[in-house]
Amino acid sequence: MEESKKMALIAVEALEDKKAENITILDISGVSVLADYFIIADGTNRNQVQAMADSAEEALGRSGYQPKQIEGYQTANWILMDYKDIIVHVFSKEDRGFYDLERIWRDGKEVTKEELAQA
């Protein structure tokens, strides 16, 4: 779990660098085997959403983490970046509201960036 905290922190900071809005970190380790954390953020337009995903992929790659899969990059409505232990969801504002992952995964525990850093 410590490794996934480190990965999540790297992803959050990379998203912040590209002015991501409404970043939510959900600890889903107690409710799912899919991953330990979901990082959910949104951007104001297609270019920003793609830049946010690029930033997260680059930062995680520099730290030695390679994605298992990335989907949705071309349309940039919802880019899903699967790193096994963490899954990064980068949305357009409209699509984030429509899919409402925070509601679907409400059994997960919302954590702060500061809590991740205490690893």
C-alpha positions as CSV (number, residue, x, y, z in Angstrom):
1,M,0.0,0.0,0.0
2,E,2.9,2.4,0.6
3,E,4.0,2.1,-3.0
4,S,0.4,2.9,-4.2
5,K,0.4,6.0,-1.9
6,K,3.6,7.2,-3.5
7,M,2.1,6.6,-7.0
8,A,-1.1,8.4,-6.1
9,L,0.9,11.4,-4.7
10,I,3.0,11.6,-7.9
11,A,-0.2,11.5,-10.0
12,V,-2.0,14.2,-7.9
13,E,1.0,16.6,-8.1
14,A,1.3,16.1,-11.9
15,L,-2.4,16.9,-12.3
16,E,-2.0,20.0,-10.1
17,D,0.8,21.1,-12.3
18,K,-1.7,21.3,-15.2
19,K,-4.3,23.2,-13.1
20,A,-6.6,20.2,-12.7
21,E,-9.8,21.1,-11.0
22,N,-11.7,19.2,-8.2
23,I,-9.1,16.5,-7.6
24,T,-10.5,13.7,-5.5
25,I,-8.5,10.9,-4.1
26,L,-10.5,7.8,-3.1
27,D,-9.0,4.9,-1.1
28,I,-10.9,1.9,-2.5
29,S,-8.6,-0.7,-1.1
30,G,-11.2,-1.8,1.5
31,V,-14.0,-2.2,-1.0
32,S,-12.4,-3.5,-4.3
33,V,-9.5,-5.5,-5.6
34,L,-9.4,-3.3,-8.7
35,A,-6.9,-0.9,-7.2
36,D,-5.9,0.9,-3.9
37,Y,-6.7,4.4,-5.1
38,F,-8.8,6.3,-7.6
39,I,-7.6,9.7,-8.5
40,I,-10.4,11.7,-10.2
41,A,-10.0,15.2,-11.7
42,D,-11.5,17.4,-14.3
43,G,-10.4,20.0,-16.8
44,T,-12.1,22.8,-18.7
45,N,-11.4,21.7,-22.3
46,R,-10.0,18.9,-24.4
47,N,-6.5,20.3,-24.6
48,Q,-6.3,20.7,-20.8
49,V,-7.6,17.2,-20.2
50,Q,-5.0,15.7,-22.5
51,A,-2.3,17.8,-21.0
52,M,-3.3,16.6,-17.5
53,A,-3.1,12.9,-18.6
54,D,0.2,13.6,-20.4
55,S,1.6,15.2,-17.2
56,A,0.5,12.2,-15.0
57,E,1.9,9.7,-17.4
58,E,5.2,11.5,-17.7
59,A,5.7,12.0,-14.0
60,L,4.8,8.4,-13.2
61,G,7.0,7.1,-16.0
62,R,10.0,9.1,-14.6
63,S,9.4,7.3,-11.3
64,G,9.5,3.9,-13.0
65,Y,5.7,3.3,-13.2
66,Q,4.3,2.2,-16.6
67,P,0.6,2.2,-17.3
68,K,-1.1,-1.1,-17.8
69,Q,-3.6,0.6,-20.1
70,I,-4.8,4.1,-21.1
71,E,-8.1,4.6,-22.7
72,G,-10.1,7.6,-24.0
73,Y,-7.1,9.9,-24.9
74,Q,-8.3,10.8,-28.4
75,T,-11.8,12.0,-27.3
76,A,-10.6,13.4,-24.0
77,N,-14.0,13.1,-22.4
78,W,-12.8,10.6,-19.9
79,I,-9.2,9.4,-19.9
80,L,-8.7,6.3,-17.8
81,M,-5.1,5.5,-16.8
82,D,-4.7,2.1,-15.2
83,Y,-1.5,1.7,-13.2
84,K,-2.8,-1.5,-11.4
85,D,-2.4,-0.1,-7.9
86,I,-3.9,3.3,-8.8
87,I,-6.4,4.3,-11.5
88,V,-6.3,7.9,-12.7
89,H,-9.6,9.3,-14.2
90,V,-9.3,12.6,-16.0
91,F,-12.6,14.0,-17.1
92,S,-14.1,16.9,-19.0
93,K,-16.4,18.8,-16.6
94,E,-19.6,17.6,-18.2
95,D,-18.6,13.9,-18.3
96,R,-17.4,13.9,-14.7
97,G,-20.8,15.1,-13.6
98,F,-22.6,12.5,-15.8
99,Y,-20.5,9.5,-14.6
100,D,-20.3,10.7,-11.0
101,L,-17.7,8.1,-9.9
102,E,-17.6,9.6,-6.4
103,R,-21.3,8.5,-5.9
104,I,-20.7,5.1,-7.4
105,W,-17.6,4.5,-5.2
106,R,-19.0,6.2,-2.1
107,D,-18.0,3.2,0.0
108,G,-14.4,4.2,-0.6
109,K,-12.7,6.6,1.8
110,E,-11.8,10.1,0.5
111,V,-8.3,11.0,1.5
112,T,-6.2,14.2,1.2
113,K,-2.9,14.8,-0.5
114,E,-1.4,15.4,2.9
115,E,-2.6,12.0,4.1
116,L,-0.9,10.4,1.1
117,A,2.3,12.2,1.9
118,Q,2.4,10.7,5.4
119,A,3.5,7.4,4.0
